[in-house]
Every structure is written in structure tokens, then in C-alpha cells.
Amino acid sequence: MQKGLHENITTNFEPLKSFMNLQKESTNQDKTLQILTDEEWQRYLHNVIVKELITEGITLVYACFLYKNDLEFSPNKTKNWFKTVVKEDTDVEIFMNVIHAQIRLFASLNVLTFENNEGNNGSKFTYINQKVFNEIKIILEEPKGDVKNMLTSLKEAFRIEYDN
């Protein structure tokens, strides 16, 4: 049997690491449990890891978008930005819904500061909390370690193709 794709992956990203360790332990304890095939691993990446990455990394990734767009937020800009990351045949709306839910959560935790300012076109804009932005700006100027790995993994996970 072909080895599962995940056997060749090393990571410091906790949700992925804990899942992989769980797989190894389960396989050792119960011979009826097989290591995931490539197809099963792709399903897992698509359905679970992407959501985990969004949950864990949304502040940083979304701030990256805001930083590159002068801290300005609007639904159309966000959607267009994600289309450069996500393949065209991916349902961008699903990711948008998850992301905006996360943004609302972070806003409620005072990680993000929401301000409703009317722009020239009547759109509402959102600005990131200045303290958070300053911390993220430092990270974005030279991403390394887990942050760099997370951003790379997020982009790769978005590109995984799997037919439900």
C-alpha cells in the first residue's frame, strides 16, 4: 500500500501536529486502523486543516490583507484578494463566512477595533487595532518560523483539490 502523504510532512503547527501524533498512536495501538491514504488525507486537509488554519491564523492573515491595502476593509476587496489565494473553482463565500465570523469573534475580544466610517462610495470600513497592527507589522516585515510555515501552509491548503 502506498504510504500516506502525511507521513512525509513535518510541522510545528499544533492542530496538524496533534492530529499526526494521534494517527501514529492509534495505528500502533490498533492494527485495524490504517494510516490515511492520500485521498483521505486530502479530504482531511480540505475539510479540517483549512478551517483550523483559518481559526488559528485569521488575525495574522487578515491583518496581512489589511496591511497591504492601507488598513481598509470592504467585502469586495476581501473577496478579490482571496481569489488570488484560492482557486477560482473554490467556494469563496464559504471561506468568507468563516473568516467574517472569526473577525466578529476577535472584535468581541477587542483584538480588532471596528469603526463605521462612510467612505466616498458609502462603504463601511474596518480598521485593525493599532497595537495589534504594530505587532503584526513587525512579523510581516520578516516572517519566519511558525508564522512563515503557517502562511505557507494556509496558501497550500487552499489549493488542495478534493471532490466532495
N, C-alpha and C positions, 0 to 999 in steps of 0.2 A: 504494500500500500504506500502511496506517495505521502511523504511527510507533510504535515500541515504547514501552511505558510508562516504561522505564528511562531514555529519553533526556531526560526532564524531571526526573530525580532528581539532586540534588547531595548529596554526603555526605562526611564525614571519616572514616567507619567503614572501616578499612583493607581487610577482606576484600571488601566491596562495591565500594570504590573501585578496587581492583586488578582485580576482575572486569570492571568497566565499562571501564577503560582497555584491558584485554586485548581486549574486544569491539571497541573502536574501532580498535585496531591491526590486529586480524585482518581486520576489514571493509575497511580501507584497503589491506592487502597482498593480499588475495584476494577478488576481486569475487564469487566463488561463495558466500562466507559472508555471509549476510544478518543484519541486525540482528534481534535476537529479537522475535518478535511478542508481544503482550500475554499470550497463553495460555502461550507458552514461558517468558516472564518470571515469570508466576505460578507455574509449575512450579518454576522455579529458586528463587524466594523460598521456596516451601513446603518444598522438599527440601534446599536447601543453605544459604540465608541464615539460616533459623531455627536450624539446627544450629550455624552459625558464631556467631550471636549468643549462643546458649546457651553455647558453648565460651568465647567471649571475655568474656561478661558474667555468667557464673554466680555468681561470688563476690559481685559487687555486687547482682545481682537477688535471690539467695538471702538475702544479708545484709539486704536491704530487707525481705524477708518476716520474717526473724528479729527485726529491729528493731521491726517493727510488732506482733510477737507476743511481746514480752518475752524475746527470745532463745530461745524454746522451740521445739523441733522435734519433730514427730511425723508419720508418714506421712499420717494422715487430715487433719491441719491443712494440710499441704502440698498435698494433693490438692484440698481445698476452696478453698484460696487460688488455685490455678491455674485452677480452674473459673470464677473471677471474671475471669480474664485470657483464658482460652481458651474458644472457643465450645463449647457442650455436645456438638456432634457430632464434635469433635476427639478423637482417641485420647489422652487424658490420660496413660495408662500409658506410652506411648512416650516422652513428654517426661519423665515421672517417672524412667524408667530411665536416660535420657541424663543428667538432672540429678544423680541419685544417683551415677552413675558419675563425674561430674565432681567431686562432693563428696568421694568417696573419693580421687580423684586429688589434690585440693587438700589433703585431710587428710594424705596421704602426703608432701606437700611442706611440711607444717607451716604451711599458710595457715589451716587450720581446726584447732581443738582438739576432739577428741571425748572426751566424758565420759559414761560409762554410769551414770546416776543413776536409781534406781527412783522413779517418781512415785507419787501416790496410786492411780492406776489401773494401776500396774505397767509403764507405758510407759517406753521409754528416751528420754532427751533428749540433744540435741546443742547445744553452745554454741560460738559463734564465738570465735576467738582475740581477746583484749581489745584488743591493739594494732591488729589489722585492723578490729575493730569501731569503735574510736575514729576511725580514718581514714575509714571508711565513713560514720559518723555525720555527720562534717563535710560530706561530699559530699551526703548525703541531705537535710540541712537546707536546702541551696540548690543543687540540681542544675543544672549549666549546661554549656555547650559540648558536647563529645563524649559526656559521661556522660548528659546530658539527651537528646541525639539517640539514643543507644544504647537508653535505656529506652523512648523513644517508638517507635523502630523495632522493638524487641522486641515490644511490645504490638501494633503494626500487623501485624507478620509473623505473629503467632499468629492474627490474624483473617483472613488470606488464605484464601480457599476454593478448593480445587482437587481435582477428582475424579481419582484415580489411574487 
